[in-house]
Amino acid sequence: MPVYEYKCLNCNSRFEKEVSYKELSEYKPTCPVCLYSDCQRIYSPVGIIFNGNGFYKTDNRKEKE
């Protein structure tokens, strides 16, 4: 199951929860610190890995003579 990060709007604490894709649309997280039920999901950037030829300046570069 995927892990999602949430932030409590009451106490600003961050926590993670495992939620299946089926339950995600209906899921209402509750803060484990203050038990407040109004939490916001945090979106974070995904890391990008460049593999293969042509991504780096050293690829397909002509040798200086």
Secondary structure, DSSP 8 states (H G I E B T S, - for coil): --EEEEEETTT--EEEEE--TTTTTT-----TTT----EEEE---------STTSSTTTT-----
